[in-house]
């Protein structure tokens, strides 16, 4: 197409705009009437743009134009309608130009000239061009090699705040805040892969930064390939998603040709559909064109869609965005999202828009809602982190188990519940497993907000993006503190019934067989004594088993007690029972704890063991009560000078369980361990220097006795 602009006036600015709009056209400017007529003689001219302000404009001039180029269409620009001008040619278009000559007025005039030529040329791209100009979403045509903005629609002008002339003089690098090299890489991706989607930060003329979703694809525009980009402002959505723990990106993905359906409707009938539109409904463009819109709308939504179309046809709404239920030609239901606007033509009103099939997205969102509800009511603690281990989500069970509220946990790392009890090797194995993209399952000891330790069975799984890169981690923790204790109790009771009692009863039975009526002052007297000792041992085990069951099964609902008073009382009682022993107590004036009754059982067991198992004639036991403020724990350290513990008694406690080969002789130390664990504490054993045993009981204390 050849276009000549007859410029005696100020029409030079039209050339750039027409060149952008019609990249395959030859657009030239003449500076005189003679030059214009010469052009008409030398070659075919399809369009002649003439300004009524041109001094050479007359009936004779137009007659000459008609004689030399009878097929040339004339577009006349006038400051007012020209009723008096009698022309021998039919004026294709008369455009009343604005009185003002400011940049915005010039840009508007240029847009109207482009629209007029497009409407008269019968260009095969006319439906898409009309869609481009009238669409409610900002759209850009971009040179994939240089990034130069070739064209922009009115919505883009409004969004970015630049005039069309300013935008088309810019590069996309002037808007995108990414490094130009990165922007160039994204352009290459869009050119190589149809329907590519990106999330960018764009800068408007006012300096505002807006997060945008850009759907970009390569299209043929005239005889050149350009990037057609549809821009959606998702700033508000991005901020909302960040506030609601990341992760939710369910908005439309638009791109022309291969991504979204494009349609034109007149009188409720499709007059144009692109291949993607037909693909959505399982048919072809030829089969759809000329059919009623409502053949593809579910019966339940036909009235609603009809009212939306009517509102645009009457001009009550220029553009709409809504979802509705549709149907494929085979009857399969669809969920569809429509964006549409109205365009007035000489023949009437066209409804032009885009259609996106969101059936799968709706199903995914429904599944996410169900999953979210399941997480809210799940018994295990669940927390989700990003790739940097920053917590982005916790469920109510996490709050209940750890004591940290959602507000306290978000933005932190899982280190807030780290007890310091797990080895470096544990975490090395954990990280190696996750880095391989595998699921980690293992028990762990963590710490609640109030300082209590708890045992958990933990599962951590990485979740990946579409490229297989780790986006974050999902952790599920089941609090197994009580189960752990119960399991240990069962193991020990099984040992008592199967080992201790059985063996002692065998002793009783063996010696009973040897007893005779008269044993006093006979060699058999020692057998009776052995029976007595075995029976005493069994009685002691039975008594401690009862104490263990009573302490662990009965809730201690007593208020906070002063542990210093408990220790002083035990010092007096043991001093009376064992007058040869020395018990030294070092403690603050007061230290308040919950469960003082349980703690007293532990204190008595450890102190009495330190005395009765001491092989010296004057046992000495030292007890020191202190506070570890860094962990908000009370520590009772008991030191003796006896023979210490054997591995049979010590190892099962430290390892957390017994076996048929490795088991303690008594139950007392197990009672101590169970009580400390139930209080959120722990028990530790160490060798005393130079001889003896050090037992440390560690458990939470009360900051304020009034609590």
C-alpha positions as CSV (number, residue, x, y, z in Angstrom):
1,X,0.0,0.0,0.0
2,X,1.3,3.5,-1.0
3,X,0.3,6.5,1.1
4,X,1.1,10.2,0.2
5,X,0.7,13.0,2.7
6,X,0.3,16.3,0.9
7,X,2.0,18.7,3.3
8,X,1.5,22.4,2.8
9,X,0.4,22.6,6.4
10,X,1.6,20.7,9.6
11,X,1.0,17.1,8.7
12,X,4.6,15.8,9.0
13,X,3.9,14.1,12.3
14,X,1.4,11.7,10.5
15,X,4.2,9.9,8.7
16,X,5.7,8.2,11.7
17,X,2.4,7.1,13.0
18,X,1.3,5.7,9.6
19,X,4.6,3.9,9.2
20,X,4.1,2.3,12.6
21,X,0.6,1.3,11.9
22,X,1.3,0.0,8.4
23,X,4.9,-1.4,8.5
24,X,4.6,-2.8,4.9
25,X,3.3,0.5,3.4
26,X,5.3,3.1,1.6
27,X,4.5,6.4,3.3
28,X,5.8,9.6,1.7
29,X,5.4,13.3,2.2
30,X,5.2,16.0,-0.6
31,X,5.9,19.6,0.1
32,X,4.0,21.1,-2.8
33,X,0.9,20.6,-5.1
34,X,3.2,20.0,-8.0
35,X,5.2,17.3,-6.1
36,X,1.9,15.6,-5.2
37,X,0.7,15.5,-8.8
38,X,4.0,14.2,-9.9
39,X,3.8,11.3,-7.5
40,X,0.4,10.4,-8.8
41,X,1.8,10.3,-12.4
42,X,4.8,8.2,-11.5
43,X,3.3,5.3,-9.4
44,X,0.1,3.9,-8.0
45,X,-1.1,5.8,-5.0
46,X,-3.7,4.1,-2.8
47,X,-4.3,6.9,-0.3
48,X,-3.8,10.7,-0.5
49,X,-4.1,12.6,2.8
50,X,-5.0,16.3,2.2
51,X,-5.4,19.1,4.6
52,X,-8.1,21.7,3.9
53,X,-5.7,24.3,5.1
54,X,-3.6,23.6,2.1
55,X,-3.6,26.7,-0.1
56,X,-3.6,24.6,-3.2
57,X,-6.8,22.7,-2.3
58,X,-9.6,23.4,-4.9
59,X,-12.1,21.7,-7.1
60,X,-9.6,21.9,-10.0
61,X,-6.9,20.2,-7.8
62,X,-9.2,17.3,-6.9
63,X,-10.3,17.0,-10.6
64,X,-6.6,16.6,-11.5
65,X,-6.2,14.0,-8.8
66,X,-9.1,12.1,-10.2
67,X,-7.8,12.3,-13.7
68,X,-4.3,11.1,-12.8
69,X,-5.2,8.5,-10.2
70,X,-8.9,7.5,-10.5
71,X,-8.4,4.6,-8.0
72,X,-6.8,6.8,-5.3
73,X,-8.8,7.2,-2.1
74,X,-8.7,10.8,-0.7
75,X,-8.7,11.4,3.1
76,X,-9.5,15.0,3.8
77,X,-8.7,16.8,7.1
78,X,-10.8,19.9,7.8
79,X,-11.3,22.3,10.6
80,X,-15.0,22.0,10.0
81,X,-17.4,20.0,7.7
82,X,-16.9,21.1,4.1
83,X,-20.4,21.2,2.6
84,X,-19.5,23.8,-0.1
85,X,-16.6,21.9,-1.7
86,X,-17.8,20.1,-4.9
87,X,-15.4,17.4,-5.8
88,X,-15.3,15.1,-8.8
89,X,-14.1,12.3,-6.6
90,X,-15.8,10.6,-3.7
91,X,-14.0,11.6,-0.5
92,X,-13.5,8.3,1.4
93,X,-13.2,10.0,4.8
94,X,-13.5,13.5,6.1
95,X,-12.0,14.0,9.5
96,X,-12.6,17.2,11.4
97,X,-9.2,18.0,13.0
98,X,-9.1,19.6,16.4
99,X,-8.5,23.4,16.7
100,X,-5.7,22.8,19.2
101,X,-2.3,21.7,18.0
102,X,-0.8,20.3,21.2
103,X,0.9,16.9,21.3
104,X,-2.1,15.0,22.7
105,X,-4.4,16.5,20.0
106,X,-1.9,15.5,17.3
107,X,-1.7,12.0,18.7
108,X,-5.4,11.7,18.7
109,X,-5.7,12.9,15.1
110,X,-3.0,10.4,14.0
111,X,-5.0,7.6,15.7
112,X,-8.1,8.5,13.9
113,X,-6.4,8.7,10.5
114,X,-5.0,5.2,11.1
115,X,-8.4,3.8,12.2
116,X,-10.0,5.4,9.1
117,X,-7.6,3.8,6.6
118,X,-7.8,0.4,8.4
119,X,-11.6,0.4,8.2
120,X,-11.5,1.2,4.4
121,X,-8.7,-1.1,3.4
122,X,-10.4,-4.4,4.3
123,X,-7.1,-5.4,5.9
124,X,-7.2,-9.1,7.0
125,X,-5.8,-8.0,10.3
126,X,-8.7,-5.5,10.9
127,X,-10.4,-7.6,13.6
128,X,-7.1,-8.0,15.5
129,X,-6.2,-4.3,15.0
130,X,-9.6,-3.3,16.3
131,X,-9.1,-5.6,19.3
132,X,-5.7,-4.1,19.8
133,X,-7.0,-0.5,19.9
134,X,-10.2,-1.1,21.9
135,X,-9.1,-3.7,24.4
136,X,-9.3,-2.8,28.1
137,X,-5.9,-4.3,28.9
138,X,-2.7,-2.5,27.9
139,X,-1.0,-4.0,24.8
140,X,2.3,-3.4,23.1
141,X,3.9,-4.4,19.9
142,X,7.7,-4.8,20.5
143,X,10.6,-5.4,18.1
144,X,12.0,-8.8,19.4
145,X,15.6,-7.8,18.4
146,X,16.0,-4.3,19.7
147,X,13.2,-4.0,22.2
148,X,11.8,-0.9,20.5
149,X,8.1,-0.3,21.1
150,X,6.5,-0.3,17.7
151,X,2.9,0.4,18.8
152,X,0.7,0.7,21.9
153,X,-3.0,0.7,22.4
154,X,-5.0,3.3,24.3
155,X,-5.1,1.2,27.5
156,X,-1.3,1.2,27.5
157,X,-1.2,5.0,27.1
158,X,-3.5,5.3,30.1
159,X,-1.6,2.8,32.1
160,X,1.9,4.1,31.6
161,X,1.0,7.8,31.4
162,X,3.0,8.4,28.2
163,X,1.5,9.6,24.9
164,X,1.5,7.3,22.0
165,X,4.3,9.4,20.4
166,X,6.4,9.1,23.6
167,X,5.9,5.3,23.9
168,X,6.8,4.6,20.3
169,X,10.0,6.5,20.7
170,X,11.0,4.3,23.7
171,X,12.4,0.9,24.2
172,X,10.9,-1.7,26.6
173,X,14.1,-1.3,28.6
174,X,13.0,2.2,29.5
175,X,9.9,0.7,31.3
176,X,11.2,-2.7,32.6
177,X,13.3,-2.4,35.8
178,X,15.3,-5.6,34.9
179,X,18.8,-5.3,33.5
180,X,18.6,-4.8,29.7
181,X,20.5,-8.1,29.2
182,X,17.8,-10.0,31.2
183,X,15.0,-8.2,29.3
184,X,16.7,-9.2,26.0
185,X,16.8,-12.8,27.2
186,X,13.1,-12.7,28.0
187,X,12.4,-11.4,24.5
188,X,14.3,-14.3,23.0
189,X,12.3,-16.7,25.1
190,X,9.1,-15.2,24.0
191,X,10.2,-15.3,20.4
192,X,11.2,-19.0,20.6
193,X,8.2,-20.2,22.7
194,X,4.6,-19.2,21.7
195,X,2.5,-17.8,24.5
196,X,5.3,-17.1,27.0
197,X,4.3,-15.6,30.4
198,X,6.5,-13.4,32.6
199,X,6.2,-11.4,35.8
200,X,8.0,-8.0,35.6
201,X,8.2,-4.8,37.5
202,X,7.4,-1.8,35.2
203,X,7.9,1.9,35.8
204,X,5.3,4.4,34.7
205,X,5.9,8.0,33.6
206,X,5.1,9.2,37.1
207,X,7.8,6.9,38.6
208,X,5.4,4.4,40.1
209,X,6.5,0.8,40.1
210,X,3.9,-1.7,39.1
211,X,4.0,-5.5,39.1
212,X,2.7,-6.7,35.8
213,X,1.9,-10.1,34.3
214,X,3.0,-10.0,30.6
215,X,1.8,-12.6,28.1
216,X,4.0,-12.4,25.0
217,X,4.0,-14.3,21.8
218,X,5.4,-13.8,18.3
219,X,2.9,-12.8,15.6
220,X,3.1,-11.7,11.9
221,X,2.4,-8.1,11.7
222,X,2.4,-7.2,8.0
223,X,5.6,-8.6,6.6
224,X,7.5,-8.5,9.9
225,X,7.6,-10.6,13.1
226,X,6.9,-8.7,16.3
227,X,6.2,-9.6,19.9
228,X,2.5,-9.1,20.9
229,X,2.5,-8.4,24.6
230,X,-0.6,-8.2,26.8
231,X,0.0,-6.5,30.1
232,X,-2.1,-7.0,33.3
233,X,-1.5,-4.9,36.4
234,X,-1.1,-7.5,39.2
235,X,0.4,-5.1,41.8
236,X,-2.5,-5.5,44.2
237,X,-2.7,-9.3,43.6
238,X,1.1,-9.7,44.2
239,X,0.9,-7.7,47.5
240,X,-2.1,-9.8,48.6
241,X,-0.4,-13.1,47.8
242,X,2.7,-12.0,49.7
243,X,0.6,-11.2,52.7
244,X,-1.2,-14.5,52.5
245,X,2.0,-16.6,52.4
246,X,3.1,-16.6,48.8
247,X,2.2,-19.0,46.8
248,X,-1.0,-18.2,44.9
249,X,-0.9,-17.2,41.3
250,X,-4.3,-17.9,39.7
251,X,-4.9,-15.0,37.4
252,X,-5.4,-15.1,33.6
253,X,-2.7,-15.8,31.2
254,X,-3.3,-13.9,28.0
255,X,-1.6,-14.0,24.7
256,X,-2.9,-13.7,21.2
257,X,-3.2,-16.6,18.7
258,X,-1.9,-19.6,20.7
259,X,-2.9,-18.8,24.2
260,X,-6.4,-17.1,24.3
261,X,-9.5,-17.2,22.2
262,X,-10.3,-14.0,20.2
263,X,-13.8,-13.3,19.0
264,X,-16.0,-10.7,17.3
265,X,-19.8,-10.8,17.9
266,X,-22.5,-8.9,16.0
267,X,-26.1,-9.4,16.9
268,X,-25.3,-12.3,19.2
269,X,-23.6,-14.2,16.4
270,X,-19.9,-14.9,16.0
271,X,-18.5,-13.1,12.9
272,X,-14.8,-13.9,13.7
273,X,-13.1,-16.4,15.9
274,X,-9.4,-17.4,16.0
275,X,-8.2,-21.0,16.0
276,X,-7.7,-21.0,19.8
277,X,-11.3,-19.9,20.3
278,X,-12.5,-22.8,18.2
279,X,-10.2,-25.2,19.9
280,X,-11.6,-24.3,23.3
281,X,-15.0,-25.5,22.2
282,X,-13.7,-28.5,20.2
283,X,-14.6,-27.2,16.8
284,X,-13.1,-25.1,13.9
285,X,-13.3,-21.4,13.1
286,X,-15.4,-22.1,10.0
287,X,-17.9,-24.1,12.0
288,X,-18.2,-21.4,14.7
289,X,-18.5,-18.3,12.5
290,X,-22.2,-17.5,11.8
291,X,-23.4,-19.5,14.8
292,X,-25.2,-18.1,17.9
293,X,-23.1,-17.3,21.0
294,X,-25.5,-19.2,23.2
295,X,-24.8,-22.5,21.5
296,X,-21.6,-22.5,23.6
297,X,-23.0,-21.1,26.9
298,X,-24.5,-23.5,29.5
299,X,-28.2,-23.1,30.0
300,X,-27.8,-21.9,33.6
301,X,-25.7,-18.9,32.5
302,X,-27.4,-17.8,29.2
303,X,-29.5,-15.0,30.7
304,X,-26.4,-13.6,32.5
305,X,-24.3,-13.7,29.3
306,X,-27.2,-12.2,27.3
307,X,-27.4,-9.2,29.8
308,X,-23.7,-8.6,29.6
309,X,-23.8,-8.5,25.7
310,X,-26.8,-6.2,25.8
311,X,-25.1,-3.8,28.1
312,X,-22.2,-3.4,25.7
313,X,-24.4,-3.2,22.6
314,X,-26.4,-0.3,24.1
315,X,-23.3,1.4,25.4
316,X,-24.1,1.1,29.1
317,X,-20.7,-0.7,29.5
318,X,-17.7,-0.2,27.2
319,X,-15.9,-3.2,28.6
320,X,-16.5,-6.2,30.9
321,X,-14.6,-9.0,32.6
322,X,-16.6,-12.0,33.9
323,X,-16.6,-15.8,34.2
324,X,-19.4,-18.1,33.0
325,X,-20.2,-21.7,32.4
326,X,-19.8,-22.9,28.9
327,X,-20.1,-26.1,26.9
328,X,-17.9,-27.8,24.3
329,X,-19.6,-29.1,21.2
330,X,-19.4,-32.6,22.7
331,X,-21.3,-31.4,25.8
332,X,-18.3,-31.3,28.1
333,X,-18.6,-28.5,30.7
334,X,-16.2,-25.5,30.7
335,X,-15.4,-22.6,33.0
336,X,-14.6,-19.6,30.9
337,X,-13.2,-16.1,31.6
338,X,-14.2,-13.4,29.2
339,X,-12.7,-9.9,28.6
340,X,-14.6,-7.8,26.1
341,X,-15.2,-4.3,24.7
342,X,-17.4,-2.6,22.2
343,X,-16.4,-1.0,18.9
344,X,-18.7,1.1,16.8
345,X,-18.4,0.6,13.1
346,X,-20.4,2.1,10.1
347,X,-22.4,-1.1,10.1
348,X,-23.2,-1.2,13.8
349,X,-21.7,-2.3,17.1
350,X,-19.1,-5.1,17.4
351,X,-18.4,-6.9,20.6
352,X,-14.7,-7.8,20.5
353,X,-12.9,-9.7,23.2
354,X,-10.8,-12.5,24.4
355,X,-11.7,-15.8,26.1
356,X,-9.7,-18.0,28.4
357,X,-10.4,-21.5,29.4
358,X,-9.9,-21.6,33.2
359,X,-11.6,-25.0,33.8
360,X,-8.4,-26.6,35.0
361,X,-7.4,-23.6,37.0
362,X,-10.8,-23.6,38.8
363,X,-10.4,-27.3,39.5
364,X,-6.9,-26.6,41.0
365,X,-8.2,-23.7,43.1
366,X,-11.0,-25.9,44.4
367,X,-8.4,-28.6,45.3
368,X,-6.3,-26.0,47.0
369,X,-9.3,-24.8,49.0
370,X,-9.9,-28.4,50.2
371,X,-6.3,-28.9,51.0
372,X,-6.2,-25.6,52.9
373,X,-9.2,-26.7,55.0
374,X,-7.5,-30.1,55.7
375,X,-4.4,-28.3,56.9
376,X,-6.3,-26.0,59.1
377,X,-7.9,-29.0,60.9
378,X,-5.0,-31.4,60.8
379,X,-3.7,-32.7,64.1
380,X,0.1,-32.6,63.2
381,X,1.9,-29.3,63.1
382,X,2.5,-28.1,59.5
383,X,4.8,-25.3,58.5
384,X,5.9,-24.2,55.0
385,X,9.1,-22.3,54.2
386,X,10.6,-20.7,51.1
387,X,13.9,-21.9,49.7
388,X,15.8,-19.7,52.2
389,X,13.9,-21.5,55.1
390,X,11.8,-18.5,56.0
391,X,8.5,-19.6,57.4
392,X,5.6,-18.5,55.2
393,X,2.7,-20.6,56.7
394,X,1.8,-22.4,59.9
395,X,-1.4,-24.3,60.7
396,X,-3.3,-24.1,64.0
397,X,-1.7,-27.3,65.2
398,X,1.7,-25.7,64.9
399,X,0.6,-22.9,67.2
400,X,-0.8,-25.4,69.7
401,X,2.2,-27.7,69.8
402,X,5.0,-25.1,69.7
403,X,3.3,-22.3,71.6
404,X,4.3,-19.8,68.8
405,X,1.4,-17.9,67.2
406,X,1.2,-17.5,63.4
407,X,2.3,-13.8,63.7
408,X,5.3,-14.8,65.8
409,X,6.4,-17.6,63.4
410,X,6.0,-16.0,60.0
411,X,9.2,-14.5,58.8
412,X,11.3,-16.6,61.2
413,X,13.2,-19.8,60.5
414,X,12.6,-23.2,62.1
415,X,15.5,-22.4,64.4
416,X,12.9,-20.9,66.8
417,X,12.0,-24.4,67.8
418,X,15.5,-25.8,67.8
419,X,16.3,-27.4,71.1
420,X,20.1,-27.8,70.6
421,X,19.7,-31.4,71.4
422,X,20.3,-32.8,67.9
423,X,23.8,-33.5,66.6
424,X,25.5,-31.7,63.7
425,X,25.5,-35.0,61.9
426,X,21.7,-35.1,62.1
427,X,21.3,-31.8,60.3
428,X,24.0,-32.7,57.8
429,X,22.0,-35.8,56.8
430,X,18.8,-33.8,56.8
431,X,20.2,-31.1,54.4
432,X,21.8,-33.7,52.1
433,X,18.5,-35.5,51.8
434,X,16.6,-32.4,50.9
435,X,19.2,-31.2,48.5
436,X,18.8,-34.4,46.6
437,X,15.1,-33.6,46.3
438,X,14.1,-36.5,48.6
439,X,11.8,-36.6,51.6
440,X,13.3,-36.6,55.1
441,X,11.6,-38.6,57.9
442,X,13.1,-38.8,61.3
443,X,12.5,-38.2,65.0
444,X,13.6,-34.9,66.5
445,X,13.7,-33.2,69.8
446,X,12.5,-29.6,69.6
447,X,11.6,-26.9,72.1
448,X,8.3,-25.1,72.7
449,X,8.1,-21.4,73.2
450,X,7.9,-21.9,77.0
451,X,11.1,-23.8,77.1
452,X,9.7,-27.3,77.3
453,X,11.3,-30.0,75.2
454,X,9.1,-32.2,73.0
455,X,9.7,-35.2,70.9
456,X,8.3,-35.2,67.4
457,X,8.3,-37.4,64.3
458,X,9.1,-35.1,61.5
459,X,8.6,-35.3,57.7
460,X,10.1,-32.6,55.5
461,X,9.6,-32.6,51.7
462,X,10.9,-30.1,49.1
463,X,8.5,-28.7,46.6
464,X,9.7,-27.7,43.1
465,X,8.7,-25.2,40.4
466,X,8.1,-26.2,36.8
467,X,11.8,-26.2,36.1
468,X,12.6,-28.6,38.9
469,X,14.1,-25.9,41.1
470,X,13.4,-26.0,44.9
471,X,10.9,-23.3,45.8
472,X,10.5,-24.2,49.4
473,X,9.9,-27.0,52.0
474,X,6.8,-28.5,53.7
475,X,7.3,-29.9,57.2
476,X,4.9,-32.0,59.2
477,X,5.5,-32.7,62.8
478,X,3.6,-35.1,65.0
479,X,4.2,-34.6,68.8
480,X,5.1,-38.1,70.0
481,X,6.3,-37.1,73.5
482,X,3.5,-39.0,75.2
483,X,3.8,-41.9,72.8
484,X,7.5,-42.1,73.4
485,X,7.1,-42.2,77.2
486,X,4.3,-44.8,77.0
487,X,6.5,-46.9,74.7
488,X,9.4,-46.8,77.1
489,X,7.0,-47.6,80.0
490,X,5.7,-50.7,78.2
491,X,9.2,-51.8,77.4
492,X,10.3,-51.6,81.0
493,X,7.2,-53.2,82.4
494,X,7.7,-56.0,79.9
495,X,11.3,-56.4,81.2
496,X,10.1,-56.5,84.8
497,X,7.5,-59.2,84.1
498,X,9.6,-61.2,81.8
499,X,13.0,-60.9,83.4
500,X,13.2,-59.6,87.0
501,X,10.1,-61.2,88.5
502,X,10.6,-64.4,86.6
503,X,14.2,-64.8,87.7
504,X,13.5,-63.9,91.3
505,X,10.6,-66.3,91.4
506,X,12.9,-69.0,90.1
507,X,15.3,-68.2,93.0
508,X,12.4,-68.5,95.4
509,X,11.3,-71.8,93.9
510,X,14.8,-73.2,93.9
511,X,15.5,-72.3,97.5
512,X,12.0,-73.4,98.6
513,X,12.7,-76.9,97.3
514,X,15.7,-77.0,99.6
515,X,13.9,-75.8,102.7
516,X,13.3,-78.2,105.5
517,X,11.1,-77.8,108.5
518,X,13.9,-77.0,110.8
519,X,16.3,-74.5,109.3
520,X,17.5,-72.4,112.2
521,X,21.1,-72.9,113.1
522,X,21.5,-75.3,110.3
523,X,23.3,-75.1,107.0
524,X,20.0,-74.4,105.3
525,X,19.6,-71.1,107.2
526,X,21.5,-69.2,104.4
527,X,18.9,-70.4,101.8
528,X,16.1,-68.9,103.9
529,X,18.1,-65.6,104.0
530,X,18.5,-65.7,100.2
531,X,14.7,-66.2,99.8
532,X,14.2,-63.2,102.1
533,X,16.6,-61.0,100.1
534,X,14.9,-61.9,96.8
535,X,11.5,-61.3,98.2
536,X,12.6,-57.9,99.5
537,X,14.0,-57.0,96.1
538,X,10.8,-57.9,94.4
539,X,8.8,-55.9,96.9
540,X,11.0,-52.9,96.2
541,X,10.5,-53.2,92.5
542,X,6.8,-53.6,92.9
543,X,6.7,-50.5,95.1
544,X,8.6,-48.4,92.6
545,X,6.5,-49.7,89.7
546,X,3.4,-48.5,91.6
547,X,5.0,-45.1,92.3
548,X,5.9,-44.8,88.6
549,X,2.3,-45.6,87.5
550,X,0.9,-43.3,90.1
551,X,3.2,-40.4,89.2
552,X,2.8,-40.7,85.4
553,X,-0.9,-41.6,85.2
554,X,-2.3,-39.2,87.7
555,X,-2.3,-35.5,86.7
556,X,-0.6,-33.3,89.2
557,X,-3.0,-30.3,89.4
558,X,-1.2,-28.7,92.4
559,X,-0.2,-25.1,92.0
560,X,3.4,-23.9,91.6
561,X,5.5,-24.9,94.6
562,X,8.8,-23.7,96.0
563,X,11.3,-26.4,95.1
564,X,13.8,-25.2,97.7
565,X,11.3,-26.1,100.5
566,X,10.9,-29.6,98.9
567,X,14.7,-30.1,99.0
568,X,15.0,-28.9,102.6
569,X,12.3,-31.4,103.6
570,X,14.0,-34.3,101.8
571,X,17.3,-33.3,103.5
572,X,15.7,-33.6,106.9
573,X,14.0,-36.9,106.1
574,X,17.1,-38.6,104.7
575,X,19.2,-37.2,107.5
576,X,17.1,-39.0,110.0
577,X,17.1,-42.3,108.0
578,X,20.8,-42.3,107.3
579,X,22.6,-40.5,110.1
580,X,26.0,-41.5,108.9
581,X,25.5,-39.7,105.6
582,X,26.2,-36.0,104.9
583,X,23.8,-34.1,102.6
584,X,25.0,-30.7,101.5
585,X,22.3,-28.4,99.9
586,X,23.2,-25.2,97.9
587,X,20.1,-23.4,96.6
588,X,18.7,-19.9,96.1
589,X,16.1,-18.6,98.6
590,X,13.2,-19.9,96.4
591,X,12.6,-21.4,93.0
592,X,9.0,-22.1,91.9
593,X,8.1,-25.0,89.7
594,X,4.9,-26.8,88.5
595,X,4.6,-30.5,89.3
596,X,6.6,-30.3,92.5
597,X,5.1,-33.6,93.7
598,X,6.6,-35.4,90.7
599,X,9.9,-33.6,91.1
600,X,10.0,-34.6,94.8
601,X,9.7,-38.3,93.7
602,X,12.7,-37.8,91.5
603,X,14.7,-35.9,94.1
604,X,14.1,-38.6,96.7
605,X,15.1,-41.4,94.3
606,X,18.4,-39.8,93.2
607,X,19.4,-38.7,96.7
608,X,18.6,-42.0,98.3
609,X,20.4,-43.9,95.6
610,X,23.4,-41.7,96.1
611,X,23.5,-42.7,99.8
612,X,22.5,-46.4,99.9
613,X,24.7,-47.3,96.9
614,X,27.7,-45.5,98.3
615,X,30.4,-48.0,99.4
616,X,32.1,-45.6,101.9
617,X,31.4,-45.6,105.6
618,X,30.4,-41.9,105.6
619,X,28.6,-41.1,102.3
620,X,28.7,-37.5,101.2
621,X,26.1,-36.1,98.7
622,X,26.1,-32.6,97.4
623,X,22.9,-31.1,95.8
624,X,23.1,-27.7,93.9
625,X,19.9,-26.0,92.6
626,X,20.5,-23.3,90.0
627,X,18.9,-21.5,87.1
628,X,19.9,-21.6,83.4
629,X,18.5,-18.3,82.2
630,X,19.6,-18.8,78.6
631,X,17.1,-21.8,78.3
632,X,14.7,-20.8,81.1
633,X,15.4,-24.1,82.8
634,X,16.0,-25.1,86.5
635,X,18.9,-27.4,87.1
636,X,19.3,-29.7,90.1
637,X,22.9,-31.2,90.1
638,X,23.5,-34.1,92.6
639,X,27.0,-35.3,93.1
640,X,28.1,-38.4,95.1
641,X,31.4,-40.2,95.8
642,X,30.1,-43.7,95.4
643,X,31.0,-46.3,92.7
644,X,28.8,-44.7,90.1
645,X,26.5,-46.5,87.6
646,X,27.1,-49.6,85.6
647,X,26.6,-49.5,81.9
648,X,23.6,-51.8,82.4
649,X,21.9,-49.2,84.4
650,X,23.1,-46.1,82.6
651,X,23.1,-46.9,78.9
652,X,19.4,-47.8,78.5
653,X,18.3,-44.4,80.0
654,X,20.7,-42.5,77.7
655,X,19.7,-44.5,74.6
656,X,16.0,-44.2,75.4
657,X,15.1,-47.9,75.6
658,X,16.1,-51.4,76.7
659,X,16.8,-54.7,74.9
660,X,17.1,-58.2,76.1
661,X,20.8,-57.8,76.4
662,X,21.0,-54.2,77.6
663,X,18.7,-53.4,80.5
664,X,18.8,-51.8,84.0
665,X,18.5,-53.8,87.2
666,X,15.9,-51.5,88.8
667,X,13.1,-49.1,87.9
668,X,14.0,-46.1,89.9
669,X,16.1,-44.3,87.3
670,X,13.4,-44.9,84.7
671,X,10.9,-43.2,87.0
672,X,13.2,-40.2,87.2
673,X,13.6,-40.1,83.4
674,X,9.9,-40.4,82.8
675,X,9.0,-37.7,85.2
676,X,11.5,-35.3,83.8
677,X,10.4,-36.0,80.2
678,X,6.7,-35.5,81.2
679,X,7.6,-32.1,82.7
680,X,9.4,-31.0,79.5
681,X,12.8,-31.6,81.0
682,X,15.5,-34.2,80.9
683,X,18.0,-36.1,83.0
684,X,21.8,-36.4,82.4
685,X,24.5,-38.6,83.9
686,X,28.2,-37.9,84.1
687,X,31.2,-39.2,86.1
688,X,32.3,-37.3,89.1
689,X,35.9,-36.3,89.6
690,X,37.8,-38.2,91.0
691,X,35.0,-40.7,91.9
692,X,31.3,-41.0,91.9
693,X,28.3,-40.0,89.8
694,X,26.8,-36.6,88.8
695,X,23.1,-36.6,88.0
696,X,21.6,-33.5,86.5
697,X,17.8,-32.9,86.5
698,X,16.7,-30.2,84.1
699,X,13.1,-28.9,83.9
700,X,11.2,-25.6,83.4
701,X,10.6,-23.2,86.2
702,X,8.0,-20.5,86.9
703,X,9.2,-17.0,86.3
704,X,6.5,-15.5,88.6
705,X,5.2,-17.5,91.6
706,X,1.9,-15.7,91.2
707,X,1.3,-17.7,88.0
